[in-house]
Amino acid sequence: MARKFYYDTGKEKIGPVSGNELVQLRAAGEIDNKTWVRREDSSTWRPLGSTDLREEEEEEANPSLWKLLFRNASVGQVVLFVAVAVVMLLLLVGVLGFAWPVLLVVVAVWLLARAIR
């Protein structure tokens, strides 16, 4: 489960935000390592620089395929992509279902030709 944090801008306390959002805010220069943050389940405020965000930084540097899809595409586009992938898979299975005897003969002839050499 994603960890949630609050951060203090000096004027107001904002949150809860995910650790990934903190990493993005720091990268954008909106907050820095001196910004005070606390975990949602804690009452202790600490500078961001002393807060362990390795998991969030790793996820930000190497996002999963689903994270990339949802970050750069709308839900409709993702649904369309999945639907097309399913139809293509069904077509492939259908073609191979009818063509397997032909493929078997081709492989047998190829193996026989290699054995004769």
Backbone as CSV, one residue per row, in Angstrom:
resi,resn,N_x,N_y,N_z,CA_x,CA_y,CA_z,C_x,C_y,C_z
1,MET,0.845,-1.178,0.000,0.000,0.000,0.000,0.886,1.235,0.000
2,ALA,0.520,2.223,-0.781,1.306,3.447,-0.896,1.266,4.223,0.426
3,ARG,2.428,4.692,0.827,2.495,5.494,2.044,2.009,6.899,1.745
4,LYS,1.382,7.510,2.721,0.852,8.872,2.584,1.604,9.795,3.538
5,PHE,1.780,11.045,3.108,2.531,12.040,3.866,1.791,13.375,3.878
6,TYR,2.138,14.193,4.845,1.744,15.599,4.885,3.033,16.396,4.768
7,TYR,2.962,17.564,4.145,4.139,18.440,4.119,3.717,19.858,4.456
8,ASP,4.687,20.603,4.986,4.445,21.956,5.489,5.142,22.954,4.575
9,THR,4.366,23.847,3.946,4.940,24.848,3.047,5.406,26.095,3.795
10,GLY,5.132,26.151,5.104,5.424,27.344,5.890,4.182,28.192,6.071
11,LYS,3.259,28.077,5.124,1.991,28.806,5.206,0.847,27.866,5.550
12,GLU,0.941,26.625,5.040,-0.109,25.648,5.307,0.465,24.241,5.253
13,LYS,-0.270,23.335,5.886,0.092,21.927,5.839,-0.781,21.273,4.784
14,ILE,-0.146,20.537,3.877,-0.849,19.951,2.738,-0.752,18.434,2.824
15,GLY,-1.853,17.769,2.509,-1.833,16.318,2.475,-3.177,15.743,2.821
16,PRO,-3.286,14.467,2.798,-2.184,13.536,2.540,-1.859,13.440,1.051
17,VAL,-0.584,13.246,0.769,-0.098,13.022,-0.589,0.737,11.751,-0.555
18,SER,0.865,11.117,-1.688,1.670,9.898,-1.752,3.153,10.246,-1.740
19,GLY,3.958,9.258,-1.410,5.400,9.443,-1.464,5.866,9.769,-2.864
20,ASN,5.196,9.180,-3.879,5.539,9.487,-5.273,5.305,10.960,-5.575
21,GLU,4.222,11.518,-5.024,3.941,12.940,-5.245,5.027,13.801,-4.587
22,LEU,5.512,13.384,-3.415,6.609,14.129,-2.774,7.855,14.114,-3.654
23,VAL,8.164,12.945,-4.213,9.328,12.830,-5.095,9.159,13.747,-6.301
24,GLN,7.955,13.778,-6.882,7.693,14.631,-8.044,7.758,16.114,-7.676
25,LEU,7.221,16.481,-6.505,7.272,17.875,-6.058,8.711,18.324,-5.835
26,ARG,9.523,17.437,-5.264,10.932,17.772,-5.043,11.650,17.917,-6.381
27,ALA,11.367,17.033,-7.329,12.006,17.107,-8.650,11.606,18.387,-9.381
28,ALA,10.365,18.839,-9.171,9.882,20.061,-9.826,10.362,21.322,-9.111
29,GLY,10.988,21.164,-7.945,11.496,22.319,-7.210,10.460,23.012,-6.345
30,GLU,9.268,22.421,-6.211,8.231,23.035,-5.386,8.505,22.849,-3.893
31,ILE,9.196,21.768,-3.552,9.653,21.542,-2.181,11.110,21.107,-2.262
32,ASP,11.804,21.138,-1.138,13.194,20.685,-1.128,13.432,19.795,0.087
33,ASN,14.679,19.379,0.283,15.008,18.463,1.377,14.822,19.079,2.752
34,LYS,14.654,20.405,2.817,14.437,21.073,4.108,12.954,21.196,4.454
35,THR,12.082,20.841,3.513,10.637,20.893,3.756,10.273,19.874,4.827
36,TRP,9.453,20.306,5.785,9.039,19.425,6.872,7.906,18.532,6.403
37,VAL,8.061,17.220,6.657,7.049,16.233,6.283,6.797,15.293,7.453
38,ARG,5.640,14.678,7.422,5.352,13.606,8.383,4.515,12.554,7.699
39,ARG,4.686,11.320,8.144,3.859,10.237,7.619,2.452,10.384,8.156
40,GLU,1.512,9.903,7.404,0.106,10.015,7.790,-0.164,9.350,9.142
41,ASP,0.546,8.259,9.416,0.319,7.519,10.659,1.247,7.946,11.798
42,SER,1.895,9.109,11.649,2.832,9.595,12.658,2.517,11.047,12.993
43,SER,2.972,11.466,14.166,2.813,12.877,14.537,4.153,13.603,14.526
44,THR,5.227,12.908,14.141,6.571,13.472,14.148,6.900,14.095,12.795
45,TRP,7.242,15.389,12.821,7.638,16.097,11.606,9.141,15.993,11.452
46,ARG,9.596,15.768,10.216,11.025,15.650,9.904,11.306,16.364,8.596
47,PRO,12.561,16.779,8.400,12.919,17.323,7.078,12.793,16.223,6.014
48,LEU,12.373,16.605,4.841,12.222,15.634,3.757,13.526,14.895,3.493
49,GLY,14.642,15.583,3.626,15.943,14.969,3.376,16.258,13.808,4.299
50,SER,15.634,13.767,5.469,15.893,12.661,6.396,14.786,11.602,6.350
51,THR,13.885,11.726,5.396,12.776,10.775,5.249,13.142,9.751,4.190
52,ASP,12.926,8.479,4.495,13.261,7.397,3.567,12.191,7.292,2.480
53,LEU,12.552,7.712,1.278,11.639,7.634,0.131,12.209,6.731,-0.965
54,ARG,13.069,5.769,-0.586,13.714,4.920,-1.587,12.710,4.142,-2.429
55,GLU,11.667,3.589,-1.787,10.662,2.834,-2.551,10.001,3.725,-3.584
56,GLU,9.619,4.930,-3.173,8.940,5.847,-4.085,9.880,6.314,-5.196
57,GLU,11.155,6.577,-4.851,12.116,7.006,-5.864,12.368,5.899,-6.869
58,GLU,12.436,4.657,-6.396,12.633,3.516,-7.294,11.440,3.362,-8.229
59,GLU,10.231,3.495,-7.689,9.029,3.390,-8.515,8.976,4.523,-9.536
60,GLU,9.404,5.706,-9.148,9.401,6.851,-10.060,10.434,6.652,-11.171
61,ALA,11.602,6.078,-10.819,12.661,5.858,-11.808,12.338,4.686,-12.734
62,ASN,11.678,3.653,-12.205,11.367,2.446,-12.968,9.892,2.089,-12.800
63,PRO,9.010,2.864,-13.389,7.580,2.602,-13.187,7.137,1.311,-13.862
64,SER,6.102,0.711,-13.321,5.544,-0.501,-13.908,4.813,-0.145,-15.211
65,LEU,4.538,-1.158,-16.002,3.830,-0.940,-17.267,2.470,-0.303,-17.017
66,TRP,1.750,-0.771,-16.005,0.429,-0.223,-15.719,0.525,1.234,-15.306
67,LYS,1.554,1.570,-14.527,1.740,2.962,-14.096,1.991,3.838,-15.324
68,LEU,2.821,3.354,-16.255,3.080,4.113,-17.483,1.813,4.275,-18.309
69,LEU,1.032,3.195,-18.432,-0.197,3.278,-19.216,-1.161,4.297,-18.632
70,PHE,-1.363,4.251,-17.316,-2.329,5.152,-16.703,-1.802,6.576,-16.591
71,ARG,-0.468,6.752,-16.560,0.094,8.096,-16.485,-0.047,8.807,-17.823
72,ASN,0.110,8.065,-18.920,0.162,8.690,-20.237,-1.063,8.434,-21.093
73,ALA,-2.050,7.697,-20.581,-3.220,7.389,-21.387,-4.477,7.518,-20.532
74,SER,-5.558,7.784,-21.207,-6.836,7.851,-20.498,-7.340,6.432,-20.245
75,VAL,-8.316,6.311,-19.384,-8.883,4.995,-19.082,-9.477,4.385,-20.345
76,GLY,-10.115,5.198,-21.177,-10.684,4.695,-22.426,-9.625,4.112,-23.346
77,GLN,-8.475,4.764,-23.419,-7.393,4.262,-24.263,-6.843,2.941,-23.725
78,VAL,-6.743,2.826,-22.409,-6.252,1.580,-21.813,-7.242,0.450,-22.075
79,VAL,-8.530,0.722,-21.918,-9.555,-0.297,-22.177,-9.502,-0.724,-23.644
80,LEU,-9.356,0.225,-24.549,-9.251,-0.095,-25.976,-8.021,-0.952,-26.249
81,PHE,-6.880,-0.606,-25.645,-5.649,-1.376,-25.815,-5.841,-2.816,-25.352
82,VAL,-6.429,-2.995,-24.170,-6.649,-4.341,-23.633,-7.607,-5.116,-24.520
83,ALA,-8.672,-4.463,-25.002,-9.646,-5.136,-25.870,-8.994,-5.595,-27.171
84,VAL,-8.181,-4.733,-27.780,-7.494,-5.105,-29.023,-6.523,-6.248,-28.763
85,ALA,-5.810,-6.210,-27.644,-4.868,-7.277,-27.315,-5.592,-8.608,-27.141
86,VAL,-6.741,-8.590,-26.487,-7.519,-9.823,-26.295,-8.010,-10.361,-27.632
87,VAL,-8.524,-9.490,-28.504,-8.997,-9.927,-29.823,-7.837,-10.500,-30.632
88,MET,-6.686,-9.852,-30.601,-5.514,-10.366,-31.338,-5.094,-11.733,-30.808
89,LEU,-5.119,-11.896,-29.504,-4.765,-13.186,-28.910,-5.751,-14.265,-29.327
90,LEU,-7.044,-13.937,-29.313,-8.056,-14.905,-29.739,-7.892,-15.266,-31.216
91,LEU,-7.589,-14.286,-32.056,-7.355,-14.571,-33.474,-6.138,-15.469,-33.661
92,LEU,-5.081,-15.188,-32.926,-3.868,-16.000,-33.021,-4.146,-17.440,-32.599
93,VAL,-4.859,-17.607,-31.495,-5.210,-18.949,-31.037,-6.111,-19.636,-32.064
94,GLY,-7.043,-18.899,-32.639,-7.930,-19.467,-33.646,-7.186,-19.906,-34.885
95,VAL,-6.258,-19.080,-35.363,-5.469,-19.417,-36.556,-4.597,-20.626,-36.277
96,LEU,-3.960,-20.645,-35.120,-3.116,-21.789,-34.791,-3.951,-23.042,-34.562
97,GLY,-5.182,-22.856,-34.099,-6.064,-24.004,-33.900,-6.383,-24.703,-35.211
98,PHE,-6.547,-23.933,-36.303,-6.834,-24.527,-37.597,-5.571,-24.907,-38.356
99,ALA,-4.480,-24.235,-38.075,-3.269,-24.425,-38.876,-2.256,-25.369,-38.229
100,TRP,-2.545,-25.930,-37.074,-1.522,-26.739,-36.414,-1.108,-27.966,-37.227
101,PRO,-2.005,-28.614,-37.980,-1.517,-29.748,-38.780,-0.514,-29.313,-39.848
102,VAL,-0.770,-28.160,-40.454,0.167,-27.646,-41.460,1.507,-27.323,-40.810
103,LEU,1.456,-26.665,-39.664,2.696,-26.348,-38.956,3.447,-27.617,-38.558
104,LEU,2.733,-28.648,-38.162,3.354,-29.913,-37.777,4.067,-30.539,-38.970
105,VAL,3.432,-30.521,-40.145,4.049,-31.066,-41.357,5.292,-30.261,-41.732
106,VAL,5.213,-28.940,-41.661,6.362,-28.090,-41.993,7.533,-28.389,-41.058
107,VAL,7.273,-28.505,-39.784,8.342,-28.804,-38.819,8.909,-30.198,-39.076
108,ALA,8.050,-31.171,-39.369,8.524,-32.535,-39.638,9.412,-32.564,-40.878
109,VAL,9.005,-31.861,-41.944,9.812,-31.810,-43.164,11.146,-31.130,-42.892
110,TRP,11.129,-30.057,-42.119,12.368,-29.343,-41.788,13.316,-30.244,-40.999
111,LEU,12.776,-30.959,-40.002,13.614,-31.873,-39.209,14.163,-33.007,-40.078
112,LEU,13.342,-33.545,-40.982,13.783,-34.599,-41.873,14.890,-34.086,-42.791
113,ALA,14.746,-32.885,-43.317,15.770,-32.311,-44.201,17.083,-32.105,-43.436
114,ARG,16.999,-31.698,-42.187,18.237,-31.539,-41.387,18.883,-32.877,-41.096
115,ALA,18.055,-33.893,-40.872,18.599,-35.215,-40.544,19.284,-35.847,-41.757
116,ILE,18.779,-35.564,-42.964,19.348,-36.161,-44.186,20.706,-35.545,-44.497
117,ARG,20.906,-34.269,-44.195,22.188,-33.616,-44.517,23.277,-34.273,-43.835
